[in-house]
Amino acid sequence: MGFPHKKIGSLNKAAAASSLATRYPPIAQVFHWVTAILVLIAFLLAPEESEQQVYDPSGDFGRQLHETLGLAVLGLSVLRVLWLVVGTRPEPPEVARWMGIASKGVQGVLYLLLFAVPLTAITGAWLEGHPLTLLGGATIAPMITPSHPAGELITEIHTWLGNAILWVAGIHAFAALVHHYFLKDGVLVSMLPRWFYRRR
């Protein structure tokens, strides 16, 4: 008879700890910042040449690095979603209703783009008949039937989404600065490592 009470008590303690948390756990911070860095590097290294130039042997290293970073972002995004299900996070600050809706909207779009950008890159390459080529010489052969016109379209959409994720991430970063310097709450600090914030 005592076991259910113990279980309920432990759940209540976990809920209380979550509601009292003021910072994201270190693992969540690592997911956040590593993903942001990889997305930025992948964007800066994104090839902008024609298909023939992109797949020319002289550009193998740049293409392999870009595709490796894209798969890393996709893998990290999966881990982040899993963490959202099981992890703890601080309660959001009390803000105007429209700000709360806008915050959730931007975060939702960011998560959508974190999946859409690498998936359109993979799909576009495979439809054009190209394998994924990763650092170290590993390749992943196309798993769908090639259709070059469709591949060109998906690749173009990938380029648009790649630009969009930088704009949305910029809005996200600007909002964090507004919270820190104008609203003076702990939104930005909650995602900063303790050692970084103490040095500041």
Backbone torsions as a table, in degrees:
resi	resn	phi	psi	omega
1	MET	NA	-22.8	-176.4
2	GLY	-81.3	-21.3	-174.3
3	PHE	-62.5	-44.7	179.3
4	PRO	-58.7	-38.1	-179.8
5	HIS	-65.2	-39.7	178.6
6	LYS	-63.6	-40.8	-179.6
7	LYS	-64.4	-45.4	179.6
8	ILE	-63.4	-39.3	179.8
9	GLY	-63.6	-41.5	179.7
10	SER	-67.3	-36.5	177.4
11	LEU	-65.7	-40.2	178.8
12	ASN	-64.0	-39.7	178.3
13	LYS	-64.2	-41.6	179.0
14	ALA	-63.6	-41.9	179.4
15	ALA	-64.7	-40.6	179.4
16	ALA	-64.9	-41.0	178.9
17	ALA	-62.6	-39.9	179.5
18	SER	-64.5	-41.5	-176.8
19	SER	-71.5	-25.7	-178.9
20	LEU	-90.7	-10.1	-178.2
21	ALA	-63.5	138.0	178.4
22	THR	-113.4	-5.7	-178.8
23	ARG	-137.1	151.5	172.3
24	TYR	-72.7	146.8	177.3
25	PRO	-61.6	156.3	-179.2
26	PRO	-54.1	-38.5	-178.8
27	ILE	-63.7	-38.0	177.9
28	ALA	-67.8	-37.7	177.3
29	GLN	-64.4	-40.8	178.3
30	VAL	-62.8	-47.4	177.8
31	PHE	-55.1	-45.9	-176.0
32	HIS	-63.5	-53.8	-172.5
33	TRP	-75.2	-37.2	177.5
34	VAL	-65.2	-41.6	177.1
35	THR	-60.7	-45.1	-179.6
36	ALA	-60.9	-42.8	-179.1
37	ILE	-66.2	-44.7	-179.5
38	LEU	-63.9	-40.4	178.5
39	VAL	-62.1	-43.9	-179.3
40	LEU	-64.0	-45.3	-179.6
41	ILE	-64.6	-43.2	179.2
42	ALA	-61.4	-38.7	178.6
43	PHE	-64.9	-44.1	-178.5
44	LEU	-66.6	-29.4	-178.3
45	LEU	-95.6	2.6	-176.7
46	ALA	-62.3	127.2	178.3
47	PRO	-70.1	138.7	-179.4
48	GLU	-117.5	8.6	-178.5
49	GLU	-83.0	-179.0	176.7
50	SER	-69.8	168.1	-179.9
51	GLU	-57.8	-42.1	-179.2
52	GLN	-62.2	-40.2	179.8
53	GLN	-71.8	-38.6	-179.6
54	VAL	-61.5	-39.9	-176.2
55	TYR	-98.2	14.1	172.5
56	ASP	-70.3	139.0	-178.3
57	PRO	-54.8	-26.8	-179.6
58	SER	-67.1	-19.8	-179.7
59	GLY	-105.3	18.9	-175.5
60	ASP	-57.9	-46.5	-174.9
61	PHE	-63.3	-46.1	-179.6
62	GLY	-62.8	-42.1	178.8
63	ARG	-66.9	-43.1	179.2
64	GLN	-62.5	-41.2	179.3
65	LEU	-65.2	-44.1	-179.6
66	HIS	-62.1	-44.6	-178.5
67	GLU	-70.1	-35.1	176.7
68	THR	-65.0	-42.9	177.6
69	LEU	-63.0	-40.4	179.5
70	GLY	-61.8	-43.2	177.7
71	LEU	-67.2	-34.6	177.1
72	ALA	-64.2	-41.0	177.5
73	VAL	-63.0	-42.4	179.1
74	LEU	-62.1	-44.6	178.8
75	GLY	-63.7	-42.8	177.9
76	LEU	-64.4	-35.3	179.7
77	SER	-65.2	-38.9	176.2
78	VAL	-62.3	-44.8	179.6
79	LEU	-63.6	-37.0	-180.0
80	ARG	-65.8	-40.0	178.7
81	VAL	-65.7	-42.0	176.9
82	LEU	-61.3	-38.8	179.4
83	TRP	-66.0	-36.3	177.8
84	LEU	-58.8	-30.9	-178.1
85	VAL	-76.2	-39.8	-171.9
86	VAL	-109.5	-16.7	-173.2
87	GLY	-86.6	171.5	176.3
88	THR	-103.7	154.6	177.8
89	ARG	-152.4	153.9	-179.0
90	PRO	-68.6	153.6	175.7
91	GLU	-67.1	139.6	179.0
92	PRO	-67.4	150.8	179.3
93	PRO	-68.9	159.5	176.7
94	GLU	-78.2	116.6	-179.5
95	VAL	-135.0	173.6	175.9
96	ALA	-58.8	148.7	-175.2
97	ARG	-57.0	-40.5	-177.9
98	TRP	-65.7	-32.5	179.0
99	MET	-69.3	-38.9	177.7
100	GLY	-63.7	-41.9	178.7
101	ILE	-65.7	-43.2	180.0
102	ALA	-63.5	-40.4	179.4
103	SER	-61.6	-47.6	179.3
104	LYS	-64.8	-35.8	179.1
105	GLY	-64.4	-45.9	179.9
106	VAL	-63.9	-43.9	179.0
107	GLN	-63.1	-40.0	178.2
108	GLY	-63.4	-42.4	178.8
109	VAL	-65.0	-39.3	178.7
110	LEU	-61.3	-46.4	178.9
111	TYR	-62.2	-41.4	178.6
112	LEU	-60.3	-44.1	-179.3
113	LEU	-69.0	-33.3	178.9
114	LEU	-61.6	-27.3	174.9
115	PHE	-90.8	-41.4	-173.5
116	ALA	-67.2	-38.5	-176.0
117	VAL	-63.8	-55.6	179.2
118	PRO	-66.8	-34.3	-178.7
119	LEU	-67.7	-36.8	176.3
120	THR	-70.1	-32.2	176.4
121	ALA	-65.1	-45.3	179.3
122	ILE	-63.3	-48.2	-178.0
123	THR	-62.6	-43.4	180.0
124	GLY	-62.4	-43.9	179.9
125	ALA	-63.4	-44.7	-178.8
126	TRP	-66.6	-40.5	178.7
127	LEU	-64.1	-31.5	176.6
128	GLU	-80.1	-3.9	176.8
129	GLY	90.2	14.4	-178.5
130	HIS	-103.5	137.8	173.1
131	PRO	-76.7	160.6	169.0
132	LEU	-76.4	134.3	-179.1
133	THR	-120.4	118.8	-174.0
134	LEU	-108.2	163.9	176.0
135	LEU	-59.8	141.8	-178.1
136	GLY	93.3	-2.3	176.3
137	GLY	91.3	0.1	179.2
138	ALA	-71.9	143.7	177.0
139	THR	-132.1	151.3	175.5
140	ILE	-124.1	110.1	-175.6
141	ALA	-67.5	154.4	178.3
142	PRO	-55.7	136.1	179.6
143	MET	-109.7	9.2	177.3
144	ILE	-133.0	159.3	-179.6
145	THR	-68.9	126.4	-179.0
146	PRO	-60.9	143.3	172.5
147	SER	-150.6	95.0	-169.8
148	HIS	-58.2	-45.2	178.3
149	PRO	-58.8	-42.4	178.1
150	ALA	-65.4	-37.8	178.3
151	GLY	-62.9	-40.9	177.6
152	GLU	-62.7	-40.1	179.7
153	LEU	-65.8	-46.4	-179.8
154	ILE	-64.0	-38.0	178.2
155	THR	-64.2	-38.4	176.9
156	GLU	-65.5	-41.5	176.9
157	ILE	-62.3	-38.7	176.8
158	HIS	-58.1	-41.4	178.9
159	THR	-63.5	-43.8	178.6
160	TRP	-62.0	-44.9	-179.1
161	LEU	-66.2	-35.4	176.9
162	GLY	-61.9	-38.0	175.2
163	ASN	-70.0	-39.7	-177.7
164	ALA	-63.2	-39.0	-176.6
165	ILE	-65.6	-31.4	176.7
166	LEU	-69.3	-39.2	177.7
167	TRP	-65.1	-45.2	-179.3
168	VAL	-66.9	-40.2	176.9
169	ALA	-63.0	-36.0	177.1
170	GLY	-64.3	-41.4	176.4
171	ILE	-62.8	-42.3	178.6
172	HIS	-59.9	-45.0	180.0
173	ALA	-66.9	-40.4	178.5
174	PHE	-62.2	-41.7	178.8
175	ALA	-63.0	-37.9	178.2
176	ALA	-63.7	-38.3	178.2
177	LEU	-68.3	-36.9	176.3
178	VAL	-62.2	-44.6	177.7
179	HIS	-59.0	-40.6	-174.1
180	HIS	-75.4	-45.9	-171.1
181	TYR	-94.8	-25.0	-177.5
182	PHE	-109.6	-48.6	178.5
183	LEU	-80.7	-21.4	175.6
184	LYS	54.4	45.9	173.3
185	ASP	-108.2	-170.5	-173.5
186	GLY	-101.3	20.0	-176.0
187	VAL	-60.6	-50.5	-178.9
188	LEU	-68.5	-45.2	-177.8
189	VAL	-61.4	-32.4	-177.4
190	SER	-63.2	-21.3	-179.8
191	MET	-105.5	2.7	178.4
192	LEU	-95.2	138.9	174.2
193	PRO	-60.2	146.6	-178.6
194	ARG	-58.6	-40.7	-176.8
195	TRP	-64.4	-35.3	179.6
196	PHE	-68.6	-46.5	-176.4
197	TYR	-67.7	-35.1	178.5
198	ARG	-65.5	-37.6	177.6
199	ARG	-65.6	-35.2	179.3
200	ARG	-69.5	NA	NA
